[in-house]
Amino acid sequence: MPVTDPVLENDALPVLDLAASSVDLTRQLCDIESVSGNERAIADAIEASLAGFAHLELTRDGDSIVARTALGRGKRVVIAGHIDTVPVNSNLPVLVEDGFLVGRGTADMKGGVAVALKLAAELTAPPVDITWIWYDHEEVDSALNGLGRLARNRPDLLTGDFAILGEPTSATVEGGCNGTARADIRLHGIRAHSARSWVGHNAIHDAAPVLAILAAYEPAQVEVDGLVYREGLNAVGIRGGVAGNVIPDEAVVSVNYRFAPSLSAAQAEAHLREVFAGFDVEVTDIAEGARPGLDAPLALDFLAAVGGVATPKYGWTDVARFSALGIPAVNYGPGDPLKAHADDERVSTAEILACERGLRAWLSAG
């Protein structure tokens, strides 16, 4: 196994030490700044670190790296994680504090990336074939997502019988994910001088019944394949106004609907239009969720190996992309999702090691 010292000087290629612990490898990865759109250095480092391993077939698509075994096993597992982060805010380089790594990317999700990278190098003869994927542009517009691009450019690289996404789950298994929809509720008025407001119609005032609907809305809790998903419908933005002396002729309330994976995109949109019947509703973005997939044989084996009880994933993740391809998928990675994107983002070193032990045990079983 190649062993090198991690270095990053000027524009030199950062070097990853795959012989280091998964905790130290997490630190190395986090210290390579990789805000969405700037993933090339970390993708180069991952590609270079795996280049010497004969049991892996490497493919690069943009700044996504795919490493596959081709051992002729009867089943194939896909293990994926994104390598980009949200913007840094004076939280790099990583600090070590009382059993935590603190800094941008520690929780979301370079701990999971590190575990996958270390195991990809060390597991030369797993009982299943494995496709390891490290992809770019997850934290930005869905159209740029590296996993989505791979699905378009090289769908053969995403084929498998079961998939694991290393999103932060505090080292527990979270099945599937909720879907998400965004919509604009547009209110129309008549512009007028505010000194003569009676000749106009104030669109902002018409937002009041929309807000009342949202305040009274009772989100459902929906059981899907044994897991209970909590839905949500909330205002996430409101805009309107022309000038300090003008009655506004338009106002917009933006809402976000998180819906259970039992609903299709069409059903979720129909629900939004029903809730806001009589209003001008424009759905601006929608993505279906993913069913838990925990009844698949490989999923059952995985859950037994890592232990614990599966819970639902309330936020949308890229497991939905695998679900859309007919591949059951779960979320499993170190890090508290509540700390993702926070300025004090952190990950427990114990959770990194727990995820490594769980995946190693499962992928080493004969």
Secondary structure by P-SEA (a helix, b strand, c coil): cccccccccccccccccccccaaaaaaaaaacccccccaaaaaaaaaaaacccccbbbbbcccbbbbbbcccccbbbbbbbbcccccccccccccccccccccccccccaaaaaaaaaaaaccccccbbbbbbbbccccccccccaaaaaaacccccccccbbbbbcccccbbbcbbbbbbbbbbbbbbbbcccccccccccccccaaaaaaaaaabbbbbcccccbbbbbbcccccccccccccccccbbbbbbbbbccccccaaaaaaaaaaaaccccccccbbbbbbccccccaaaaaaaaaaccbbbbbccccaaaaaaaacbbbbbbbccccccccccbbbbbaaaaaaaaaaaaaaaacc
